Amino acid sequence: MISSSFVIAKDIHAATDQDRIEELRKQIEILEQQVAQYRDSIAQNQQQARTLQNEITSLKNQIFRLEIEITATGKKINRTEIEITVVEGNIHDIQVRITNQEKAVGELLRYLYRRDKENIVGILMKSSSLQEYFRQEQYVLTIDDGLLDLINDLQIQEENLSKNKSALTEKKIELE
């Protein structure tokens, strides 16, 4: 009987070992499934992390680009302010030149007016010689030519002044 009970115990033990092996196999299968799930989850999280890192990098690059654009805009504003200062200086210089030339034109016109009011006999009498008279006549002709040149120059300068003022107005509008 002992031998039969040994066989039964061995069968029970075998059945128990088989059950345990089967149970362990099932547990291993479940654990392997969990490992696979975690592996997928890790891969997915890594992909998300890469995507998030890419987004962070993209945002940083956009920030750097905007900072550089702001710096460039500041430099453009500085340059434009200097250009405005130069144009204002040019406008002032042109205005001073125009004022001086207008005074010169006025004096020349007064001289020519007085000269035209005198008759030729009076002019000849005031001249010490005929040569001096012709020198004065040549001087008057030179003044006439110079006066025309001066008036043309005034017109050009006034046009330049107008252009400079327009450019200055445009630059000021750009800054606003």
Phi and psi restraints in degrees (value plus and minus 20) as a CYANA .aco file:
   2 ILE   PHI     -82.5   -42.5
   2 ILE   PSI     -61.1   -21.1
   3 SER   PHI     -86.9   -46.9
   3 SER   PSI     -55.2   -15.2
   4 SER   PHI     -91.4   -51.4
   4 SER   PSI     -54.7   -14.7
   5 SER   PHI     -91.9   -51.9
   5 SER   PSI     -50.2   -10.2
   6 PHE   PHI     -86.3   -46.3
   6 PHE   PSI     -59.5   -19.5
   7 VAL   PHI     -87.2   -47.2
   7 VAL   PSI     -61.8   -21.8
   8 ILE   PHI     -86.1   -46.1
   8 ILE   PSI     -63.4   -23.4
   9 ALA   PHI     -84.1   -44.1
   9 ALA   PSI     -59.1   -19.1
  10 LYS   PHI     -86.6   -46.6
  10 LYS   PSI     -60.0   -20.0
  11 ASP   PHI     -85.5   -45.5
  11 ASP   PSI     -61.9   -21.9
  12 ILE   PHI     -84.8   -44.8
  12 ILE   PSI     -64.0   -24.0
  13 HIS   PHI     -85.6   -45.6
  13 HIS   PSI     -61.8   -21.8
  14 ALA   PHI     -83.6   -43.6
  14 ALA   PSI     -63.6   -23.6
  15 ALA   PHI     -84.3   -44.3
  15 ALA   PSI     -59.1   -19.1
  16 THR   PHI     -88.2   -48.2
  16 THR   PSI     -62.5   -22.5
  17 ASP   PHI     -84.3   -44.3
  17 ASP   PSI     -62.6   -22.6
  18 GLN   PHI     -81.2   -41.2
  18 GLN   PSI     -64.9   -24.9
  19 ASP   PHI     -82.5   -42.5
  19 ASP   PSI     -61.9   -21.9
  20 ARG   PHI     -85.9   -45.9
  20 ARG   PSI     -61.8   -21.8
  21 ILE   PHI     -82.7   -42.7
  21 ILE   PSI     -64.6   -24.6
  22 GLU   PHI     -83.7   -43.7
  22 GLU   PSI     -62.9   -22.9
  23 GLU   PHI     -82.9   -42.9
  23 GLU   PSI     -65.2   -25.2
  24 LEU   PHI     -85.2   -45.2
  24 LEU   PSI     -58.7   -18.7
  25 ARG   PHI     -80.9   -40.9
  25 ARG   PSI     -63.5   -23.5
  26 LYS   PHI     -83.9   -43.9
  26 LYS   PSI     -62.8   -22.8
  27 GLN   PHI     -84.5   -44.5
  27 GLN   PSI     -60.2   -20.2
  28 ILE   PHI     -82.7   -42.7
  28 ILE   PSI     -62.5   -22.5
  29 GLU   PHI     -80.8   -40.8
  29 GLU   PSI     -65.4   -25.4
  30 ILE   PHI     -82.5   -42.5
  30 ILE   PSI     -63.5   -23.5
  31 LEU   PHI     -84.9   -44.9
  31 LEU   PSI     -59.8   -19.8
  32 GLU   PHI     -84.9   -44.9
  32 GLU   PSI     -56.6   -16.6
  33 GLN   PHI     -83.9   -43.9
  33 GLN   PSI     -62.8   -22.8
  34 GLN   PHI     -83.9   -43.9
  34 GLN   PSI     -61.0   -21.0
  35 VAL   PHI     -79.1   -39.1
  35 VAL   PSI     -65.5   -25.5
  36 ALA   PHI     -82.1   -42.1
  36 ALA   PSI     -62.1   -22.1
  37 GLN   PHI     -82.4   -42.4
  37 GLN   PSI     -65.3   -25.3
  38 TYR   PHI     -86.0   -46.0
  38 TYR   PSI     -57.3   -17.3
  39 ARG   PHI     -80.9   -40.9
  39 ARG   PSI     -65.6   -25.6
  40 ASP   PHI     -82.7   -42.7
  40 ASP   PSI     -63.1   -23.1
  41 SER   PHI     -82.6   -42.6
  41 SER   PSI     -61.9   -21.9
  42 ILE   PHI     -84.0   -44.0
  42 ILE   PSI     -64.1   -24.1
  43 ALA   PHI     -82.0   -42.0
  43 ALA   PSI     -62.9   -22.9
  44 GLN   PHI     -85.0   -45.0
  44 GLN   PSI     -62.9   -22.9
  45 ASN   PHI     -85.3   -45.3
  45 ASN   PSI     -58.7   -18.7
  46 GLN   PHI     -84.1   -44.1
  46 GLN   PSI     -60.9   -20.9
  47 GLN   PHI     -83.1   -43.1
  47 GLN   PSI     -64.3   -24.3
  48 GLN   PHI     -82.8   -42.8
  48 GLN   PSI     -60.6   -20.6
  49 ALA   PHI     -82.9   -42.9
  49 ALA   PSI     -62.8   -22.8
  50 ARG   PHI     -82.4   -42.4
  50 ARG   PSI     -63.0   -23.0
  51 THR   PHI     -83.2   -43.2
  51 THR   PSI     -64.3   -24.3
  52 LEU   PHI     -85.1   -45.1
  52 LEU   PSI     -60.8   -20.8
  53 GLN   PHI     -83.5   -43.5
  53 GLN   PSI     -60.6   -20.6
  54 ASN   PHI     -82.4   -42.4
  54 ASN   PSI     -61.3   -21.3
  55 GLU   PHI     -83.5   -43.5
  55 GLU   PSI     -63.6   -23.6
  56 ILE   PHI     -82.3   -42.3
  56 ILE   PSI     -64.8   -24.8
  57 THR   PHI     -81.9   -41.9
  57 THR   PSI     -63.1   -23.1
  58 SER   PHI     -81.6   -41.6
  58 SER   PSI     -64.0   -24.0
  59 LEU   PHI     -84.8   -44.8
  59 LEU   PSI     -60.3   -20.3
  60 LYS   PHI     -82.3   -42.3
  60 LYS   PSI     -62.2   -22.2
  61 ASN   PHI     -83.8   -43.8
  61 ASN   PSI     -59.3   -19.3
  62 GLN   PHI     -84.1   -44.1
  62 GLN   PSI     -59.7   -19.7
  63 ILE   PHI     -83.1   -43.1
  63 ILE   PSI     -66.1   -26.1
  64 PHE   PHI     -80.4   -40.4
  64 PHE   PSI     -63.4   -23.4
  65 ARG   PHI     -81.1   -41.1
  65 ARG   PSI     -64.9   -24.9
  66 LEU   PHI     -84.9   -44.9
  66 LEU   PSI     -59.4   -19.4
  67 GLU   PHI     -82.0   -42.0
  67 GLU   PSI     -61.3   -21.3
  68 ILE   PHI     -87.5   -47.5
  68 ILE   PSI     -60.6   -20.6
  69 GLU   PHI     -82.4   -42.4
  69 GLU   PSI     -60.2   -20.2
  70 ILE   PHI     -83.6   -43.6
  70 ILE   PSI     -63.7   -23.7
  71 THR   PHI     -82.1   -42.1
  71 THR   PSI     -64.5   -24.5
  72 ALA   PHI     -82.4   -42.4
  72 ALA   PSI     -61.0   -21.0
  73 THR   PHI     -84.5   -44.5
  73 THR   PSI     -60.1   -20.1
  74 GLY   PHI     -80.9   -40.9
  74 GLY   PSI     -62.5   -22.5
  75 LYS   PHI     -84.7   -44.7
  75 LYS   PSI     -59.5   -19.5
  76 LYS   PHI     -83.6   -43.6
  76 LYS   PSI     -59.9   -19.9
  77 ILE   PHI     -83.7   -43.7
  77 ILE   PSI     -65.1   -25.1
  78 ASN   PHI     -79.6   -39.6
  78 ASN   PSI     -65.8   -25.8
  79 ARG   PHI     -80.6   -40.6
  79 ARG   PSI     -64.3   -24.3
  80 THR   PHI     -85.5   -45.5
  80 THR   PSI     -58.4   -18.4
  81 GLU   PHI     -82.4   -42.4
  81 GLU   PSI     -61.0   -21.0
  82 ILE   PHI     -85.3   -45.3
  82 ILE   PSI     -63.1   -23.1
  83 GLU   PHI     -80.2   -40.2
  83 GLU   PSI     -60.0   -20.0
  84 ILE   PHI     -83.1   -43.1
  84 ILE   PSI     -62.5   -22.5
  85 THR   PHI     -81.3   -41.3
  85 THR   PSI     -62.6   -22.6
  86 VAL   PHI     -83.4   -43.4
  86 VAL   PSI     -65.6   -25.6
  87 VAL   PHI     -83.5   -43.5
  87 VAL   PSI     -61.5   -21.5
  88 GLU   PHI     -81.5   -41.5
  88 GLU   PSI     -60.7   -20.7
  89 GLY   PHI     -83.4   -43.4
  89 GLY   PSI     -62.5   -22.5
  90 ASN   PHI     -82.3   -42.3
  90 ASN   PSI     -62.0   -22.0
  91 ILE   PHI     -81.2   -41.2
  91 ILE   PSI     -63.7   -23.7
  92 HIS   PHI     -82.2   -42.2
  92 HIS   PSI     -66.2   -26.2
  93 ASP   PHI     -79.9   -39.9
  93 ASP   PSI     -63.6   -23.6
  94 ILE   PHI     -84.7   -44.7
  94 ILE   PSI     -60.7   -20.7
  95 GLN   PHI     -83.5   -43.5
  95 GLN   PSI     -60.0   -20.0
  96 VAL   PHI     -84.7   -44.7
  96 VAL   PSI     -65.1   -25.1
  97 ARG   PHI     -81.5   -41.5
  97 ARG   PSI     -62.5   -22.5
  98 ILE   PHI     -82.6   -42.6
  98 ILE   PSI     -63.5   -23.5
  99 THR   PHI     -81.4   -41.4
  99 THR   PSI     -65.7   -25.7
 100 ASN   PHI     -84.1   -44.1
 100 ASN   PSI     -61.3   -21.3
 101 GLN   PHI     -89.4   -49.4
 101 GLN   PSI     -54.6   -14.6
 102 GLU   PHI     -84.0   -44.0
 102 GLU   PSI     -59.7   -19.7
 103 LYS   PHI     -83.2   -43.2
 103 LYS   PSI     -63.9   -23.9
 104 ALA   PHI     -83.2   -43.2
 104 ALA   PSI     -61.7   -21.7
 105 VAL   PHI     -82.0   -42.0
 105 VAL   PSI     -62.6   -22.6
 106 GLY   PHI     -81.2   -41.2
 106 GLY   PSI     -64.1   -24.1
 107 GLU   PHI     -85.1   -45.1
 107 GLU   PSI     -61.7   -21.7
 108 LEU   PHI     -84.1   -44.1
 108 LEU   PSI     -60.3   -20.3
 109 LEU   PHI     -85.4   -45.4
 109 LEU   PSI     -59.3   -19.3
 110 ARG   PHI     -83.4   -43.4
 110 ARG   PSI     -63.9   -23.9
 111 TYR   PHI     -81.1   -41.1
 111 TYR   PSI     -67.0   -27.0
 112 LEU   PHI     -84.8   -44.8
 112 LEU   PSI     -56.2   -16.2
 113 TYR   PHI     -83.6   -43.6
 113 TYR   PSI     -68.2   -28.2
 114 ARG   PHI     -81.7   -41.7
 114 ARG   PSI     -61.7   -21.7
 115 ARG   PHI     -84.1   -44.1
 115 ARG   PSI     -61.6   -21.6
 116 ASP   PHI     -88.9   -48.9
 116 ASP   PSI     -47.1    -7.1
 117 LYS   PHI     -90.9   -50.9
 117 LYS   PSI     -47.5    -7.5
 118 GLU   PHI    -100.7   -60.7
 118 GLU   PSI     123.9   163.9
 119 ASN   PHI    -106.3   -66.3
 119 ASN   PSI     146.3   186.3
 120 ILE   PHI     -83.5   -43.5
 120 ILE   PSI     -54.7   -14.7
 121 VAL   PHI     -85.7   -45.7
 121 VAL   PSI     -62.5   -22.5
 122 GLY   PHI     -83.7   -43.7
 122 GLY   PSI     -59.4   -19.4
 123 ILE   PHI     -86.6   -46.6
 123 ILE   PSI     -62.8   -22.8
 124 LEU   PHI     -83.9   -43.9
 124 LEU   PSI     -55.8   -15.8
 125 MET   PHI     -88.9   -48.9
 125 MET   PSI     -56.0   -16.0
 126 LYS   PHI     -94.7   -54.7
 126 LYS   PSI     -43.3    -3.3
 127 SER   PHI    -100.8   -60.8
 127 SER   PSI     119.0   159.0
 128 SER   PHI     -95.4   -55.4
 128 SER   PSI     -42.9    -2.9
 129 SER   PHI    -173.2  -133.2
 129 SER   PSI     146.4   186.4
 130 LEU   PHI     -86.1   -46.1
 130 LEU   PSI     -54.8   -14.8
 131 GLN   PHI     -82.9   -42.9
 131 GLN   PSI     -61.8   -21.8
 132 GLU   PHI     -84.4   -44.4
 132 GLU   PSI     -59.3   -19.3
 133 TYR   PHI     -79.0   -39.0
 133 TYR   PSI     -67.1   -27.1
 134 PHE   PHI     -86.9   -46.9
 134 PHE   PSI     -53.6   -13.6
 135 ARG   PHI     -83.6   -43.6
 135 ARG   PSI     -62.8   -22.8
 136 GLN   PHI     -85.3   -45.3
 136 GLN   PSI     -59.3   -19.3
 137 GLU   PHI     -84.2   -44.2
 137 GLU   PSI     -61.6   -21.6
 138 GLN   PHI     -83.0   -43.0
 138 GLN   PSI     -60.1   -20.1
 139 TYR   PHI     -81.2   -41.2
 139 TYR   PSI     -62.6   -22.6
 140 VAL   PHI     -83.4   -43.4
 140 VAL   PSI     -62.4   -22.4
 141 LEU   PHI     -84.3   -44.3
 141 LEU   PSI     -59.4   -19.4
 142 THR   PHI     -84.0   -44.0
 142 THR   PSI     -61.0   -21.0
 143 ILE   PHI     -83.3   -43.3
 143 ILE   PSI     -62.6   -22.6
 144 ASP   PHI     -78.1   -38.1
 144 ASP   PSI     -68.0   -28.0
 145 ASP   PHI     -83.3   -43.3
 145 ASP   PSI     -64.5   -24.5
 146 GLY   PHI     -82.6   -42.6
 146 GLY   PSI     -56.8   -16.8
 147 LEU   PHI     -85.3   -45.3
 147 LEU   PSI     -61.9   -21.9
 148 LEU   PHI     -84.6   -44.6
 148 LEU   PSI     -62.7   -22.7
 149 ASP   PHI     -82.4   -42.4
 149 ASP   PSI     -62.0   -22.0
 150 LEU   PHI     -84.0   -44.0
 150 LEU   PSI     -61.1   -21.1
 151 ILE   PHI     -86.3   -46.3
 151 ILE   PSI     -62.9   -22.9
 152 ASN   PHI     -80.9   -40.9
 152 ASN   PSI     -63.5   -23.5
 153 ASP   PHI     -82.3   -42.3
 153 ASP   PSI     -60.4   -20.4
 154 LEU   PHI     -80.2   -40.2
 154 LEU   PSI     -63.8   -23.8
 155 GLN   PHI     -82.6   -42.6
 155 GLN   PSI     -63.1   -23.1
 156 ILE   PHI     -82.8   -42.8
 156 ILE   PSI     -64.4   -24.4
 157 GLN   PHI     -85.3   -45.3
 157 GLN   PSI     -57.4   -17.4
 158 GLU   PHI     -85.6   -45.6
 158 GLU   PSI     -57.7   -17.7
 159 GLU   PHI     -84.2   -44.2
 159 GLU   PSI     -64.2   -24.2
 160 ASN   PHI     -82.5   -42.5
 160 ASN   PSI     -60.4   -20.4
 161 LEU   PHI     -81.5   -41.5
 161 LEU   PSI     -63.2   -23.2
 162 SER   PHI     -82.6   -42.6
 162 SER   PSI     -63.7   -23.7
 163 LYS   PHI     -83.6   -43.6
 163 LYS   PSI     -64.5   -24.5
 164 ASN   PHI     -83.0   -43.0
 164 ASN   PSI     -59.7   -19.7
 165 LYS   PHI     -85.3   -45.3
 165 LYS   PSI     -59.5   -19.5
 166 SER   PHI     -84.3   -44.3
 166 SER   PSI     -63.7   -23.7
 167 ALA   PHI     -82.8   -42.8
 167 ALA   PSI     -60.5   -20.5
 168 LEU   PHI     -84.4   -44.4
 168 LEU   PSI     -62.7   -22.7
 169 THR   PHI     -81.9   -41.9
 169 THR   PSI     -62.4   -22.4
 170 GLU   PHI     -82.5   -42.5
 170 GLU   PSI     -62.6   -22.6
 171 LYS   PHI     -86.1   -46.1
 171 LYS   PSI     -58.1   -18.1
 172 LYS   PHI     -86.4   -46.4
 172 LYS   PSI     -58.1   -18.1
 173 ILE   PHI     -85.2   -45.2
 173 ILE   PSI     -59.1   -19.1
 174 GLU   PHI     -79.5   -39.5
 174 GLU   PSI     -59.0   -19.0
 175 LEU   PHI     -90.5   -50.5
 175 LEU   PSI     -47.9    -7.9
